Amino acid sequence: MANKIAYIKVGRNSGTNISIKKMLEHIYHDYQVDTIDLLDLLKQNKYIILLNSLYILKEYGKDILLRKRSLKRSFGVTSYMLRKSSSLMNMALSKEKYKFSFQSMSNFAISIKDFPNFVYIDGTNLSNLVNPNFDKELLSSGLFKLRLEMEKAAYQGAKMVFTMSSFTKKSVIEHYDCDPEKVYCVYAGSNIGMNTEEREKDYSNKQILFVGVDWERKGGPELAQAFKKVLKVHPEAKLTIVGCKPEINMPNYEPVGRVQLDRVKHYYEKASVFCLPSRWEPFGIAFVEALSNKLPVIGTNICAIPDMIKHGENGYLVELGNIEQLADALINLLGDPGRCRTFGEKGYQIAFERYNWDKVGEKIRHHIDNVINST
């Protein structure tokens, strides 16, 4: 009987990748969890990287020259790499005897006979359809169709597909013709852990926190406009931006930029309100981190965000692009520390019951064991 599990991923050890690996090691503590990273496999095959470079020039060269795309963004989505990734990963899995594999990306499909593979994702390519900036002309592109073909094969070939939100679950079922009986929304946990300190949080400092690398997509410009209105009512209010450093000319604004994951928690602890008015958000781990740190949360009523924000209970949902609504929500909370505390406590309860890796792991193991034990 195999006593190994393969955790399949692509690229750097992001906070979520690290959390998933720790979760697997925890719920399957009696197994050895091996990580198989596609990029590590490619480093062992320099010829593939060289050949793929030719495909990058052929298929994306013009866009790269016009600075519409980067080399990094193009690397994994050439027609050659989309096909080669699957064969590389299947070959790597075949070298060892694994109980099953757990895949956190949908770039490739596992197709080993009688071998169970499970997929866990935060979003799909076609969930982009609700993104106002999505170029719908891509839908007729041969390369994009190939990406969708590989993605569909990953979902349909998996024993089960686990999603981080009900929004993504719906996309997997409706856009990729997956059997609803094998798609489960299990959510995800915070990458900086739950706030277990007993000391009382201060909600009176009127500090708004934004955490995100992509200022535009995360609704930063809308937040900046709303904050100007907030200052007219609460002139002592502060806005802290973590993850990026947009150039904004207004008072009480602190751009922090990128920080190490273990330092992000400090900013959640200092804030009294969390706000991320995203234009598109397939999941949004920052919301989970805010809930886990007892912050009232404000976000747009799109994508996965309504899973995390219960309007009027742990925060406020606002219409996409509605600056007045956004400003009113911020003004309301900044002027009422008691409501901030009530919302923060409710959000923490939601995080504890749904958005923590122990709970997520229990659900995942339950479903996986049902499959493994029935075969």
N, C-alpha and C positions, 0 to 999 in steps of 0.2 A: 504494500500500500504506500503510495507516494506521500511523503511528509513535507513537501515543499509547495509553496504558492508563488506564482509569478505576478509581480506588480508591474504593469506596462505603462510607460509614460514617454513623453517627448520633451526634451529640453531641460532647462535649469530647474533647480529645486526651489520652486516657488513655495510660499507659505502653505498653499493648499496641497501641493504635492507631498510636502513633508507631513502634513496632518493626515493625509490619506494613508501614507505608509505607516505612520504610528498607529492609526486606527486598525489597519489590517493586522499589525503585529499584536495589538491588544486583543482583538476579538478572536484571532487564531494564534494564541500564544503557544499552542502545542505544535505549531508548524514553523518552518523556516520561510520567511518572506524574502524572495530574491527580487531585486529591481532590475528590469530590462529597459534601458533607455535607447530609443531609436538613434539618437545622436551618437551614443557610444558605439553602437553597431556600425554607424557610418564612418566613424574615425578609424575603424579597423579595415575599411574598404575605400582607400583613397581614390581608386579608379572610379567608383560610383560618384564621389563628390566631383571629380574632374568632368565626367561625362554629364552630370547634372548641370554643371556650369554652362555647358554648351546649350542645353535646353533653356536655361534661364535667359541667355542672350537671345535665343530664337523666339521665345514666347513672351518675354517681358522686357526685352532690350530697349524698345522705344519708350515705354513708360518709365523705365529706370533713368534713361537719359533726360526725360522731361521732368524727372523728380516726382512723378506721380506714385511711384512705388520704390521700395528699398530692396537691396539684394537680400537682406535677411528675411523680409516678408515674402519674397518670391521663392526662396530656397525649397520649401516643403510642398509647393503646389504646382510644380511643373508636371506635365503628363508623365514624364519618366519617373519622377520621385513618387508620385501618387501610386503608381503600380509597383514600383520597387519596394516601397515601405512594407507592403503586405507580405511579400515573399521573404524579405529579410527577417521580419518579426516571426513569421511562421517557422522559418528555419531555426531561429534562436530558441524558440519554445520546444522544438522537436529534439534538441540536444540533451534536454533534461527530462526527468519524469516528474511532472507537476500534477497536483491534485486538480487545480484549475488556474485560470489566469484572470486578472482583474485589471481592466483597461480604462485609463482616465482620459483618453483622447479618442476621436473618431476618424483619424486620418487614414486608418488602415483597417482591414478586416482579417480576423483570425478564422482560418478555415481548415483546421486539423480534424480529421474524422474522429468522432466520438470523444472529442476533447471539449469540456465546458469552458466557455469564456463569458465574462460579465463586463458590461460597459457602464461607466459612471461619468456623467457629463453635466456641465452647467448650462450649455446652450447648444443649438444646432445652426447650421448654415442658413436654413430656411426660416429660423426664428427672426432672421434679419429683415424679413419682409415688413415688419412693423417699424423698422428703423427708418425715420424720415430721410436719412442721408444715404440709404441703400440705393445703389445704382441698379435699377431693374433691368437694364440692358444686359447685365451679367447673366440673366436667366437664359439668354439665347447663345451664350458663349460656350464653345465646345469644351474649354478647360473647366468652366464652372460646372457644366453638366457631368464631367468626369469626377469632379470633387463630390458632387451629390451622389453619383453612382457608388463611389467608394464608401461614402458615409452610410448610405442605405444598406450596403452589404455588411457594414460593421454592426448596425443595429439588428438587421434581420438574421444575421448569423450568430448573434449572441444568445445565450440561454435566457438572459434577462438584461434589461436596460434600466439602470437607476438614474434618476434625475435629481437635481438640486431644487427644482421648483415645479409647481403644477403647470406653469407657463411652458416650460421645456417639455414636460411630459405630453402635453397636448400637441406640441409640434412634432414630436417623435411619432405619435400615433397618426395624426392627420396628414402630415407632409411626407412621411416615409412608409406609410402603409404597414405599420407594425401592429401586431396583435396586442390589443389593450391589456390582455391577461399577463403579458410578460414585461410591461412597463410600469415601474413603481417610482413614485416621488418619495424620496427618503430625506430630502433637504441636505444641509451641510452644517458644519460647526464653525466656530470662531477660530482663527489661526493664532490669536493671542490669548486664548483661554477666557474663562468666566471670571468676573470680578468677585472674589470671595471675601473681600475685606468687610469687616463689620462696621467700620467707622462711617458716619453719616456723610453722604455726598452733599456738596454745596451747589445749589442750583441758582444762587442769587448773583453770580458773577457776570451774567449776561454774555457768556462767551459761546459763539456759534462755531462749530467745527465742520469742515469739509475735508474728506479724505478720498483722494483719487488722483491717478496719474494723468488721465485724459480730461483736461479742463473743459474742452468744448462738449464732448459726448456726455460728460457727467453733469452738464447743466451749469457749469461755473459762470458763464456770462449772465445767465438769468439770476443766479444768486447774487452776483455783484450789483445788478440793477435793483434787486429787492432790498439789499443791505443799505443802499443809499436812502431808501424810504424808511427803513428801520431806524436809521440814525436820527431822523427827524423826531421820532417818538422816544427812542432810547439812545441819546447821544453818547452814553458811556458803553454801549454795546461794542463787542469785539468780534472780528472774523478771522479765524485761523485756517489757513489752507495747508494741508499736509499731502505730499505726493507730487506736487508741481509748484511752479513759481510764476504765475501769470503776472504781467505788468499791469497793475491797476492803480490809478491815482485817486485814492480816497483815504480818509483817516481811519484809525483803529483797525488797520488791516495788517496781518502778519503772515507773509508767505514763508513757509518752512521748507518746502521742497521735499525731496525723497529722504527718508530716514530708515534705519534698520527696523525690522519688524518688532524687535523687543523694545524699541523706543516709542512706537506708535501708541502703545497702551497709555503712556504718560499724557498724551494729548486727549485721549478719551476721558481720562480721569479728571482733567482740568475743566473740560467743557460742561456747559449746562444744557446745550441743545445740539443735536446732530442734524445736518441738512445736506441732502444730495439730490437735487432736482434733475435727475438724469433724463436725457432725451431718448436713451435706449439702454436697457439693463437686463441682460439675460438672467443674471442672478444678483450679484451685488454683495460680496462678502463683507464690505464695510458696514452695511446695515446690521449684519449679524454681530459684528464686533461692537457696534454702538449699543445694540440691545443687551449684549452680554456685559456691558459696563453701565447699565442702568440709565441710559440716555433716552429722553424723548426724541423721536425721529420724525423728520419731514422728508417726503419724497413724492415723486410724480405717480399718478395712477396708471402706470403702464407696466407691461412685461411681468417680471417676478416680484415687483415691489409690493403689490397688494397682498402677497403671501405673508409679508413680514410686518406690514403696517395695518393695524386695525384702526380705522379712522375714528378719532375721538376717544380711543382707549389707551393706545400707547404712542400716539402721534397723529400726524395729519397727512392725508393724501391731497395733492393739489393737481390741477389740470396742467398738462404739458404746455410750457411756455406762458402760463398765466402769472405774470409778475405781481399783480395786485394780490392774488390769492396767496402766493408765496410770502410776500411781505406781511400780510395779515396774520398768517400762521406763525411766523417768527415773532411778530410783535406780541401776539397773544401769549405765547409761551414765555418770552423774556420778561413779560410783566406779571407772570404768575408762577413763582417758584414752587408753590404747593402743587399746582397742576403738573409741573415738570416732574416732581417727585412721584406723583401718582402714575403718570405715564411711564416714567422710568422703571418703577417697580413692576408694572404690568408687562413692559417689554422684556424685563429680565425673566419673568415667569415664562413668557413665550419662548425665550431663548433656552431656558433650562429644560422645558418640556419637548422642544422641537429642534432647536438649532445648537446642539452640542454633539461632539463627536462620539460620545458614549452612546447616546440615544440613536444616532445615525448608524453606528456600528451594530447595535442590537438588531435594528431592522434589516440591515444588509445581511448579517449572518443568518437570521431567520429565513430569509428568502433563498439564500444560496444553499443552506442546508437542506431545505425542502427539495431543491433540484438534485443536489448531489446524492441525497439519501434515497431518492426515487429511481436512480439509474443503476 
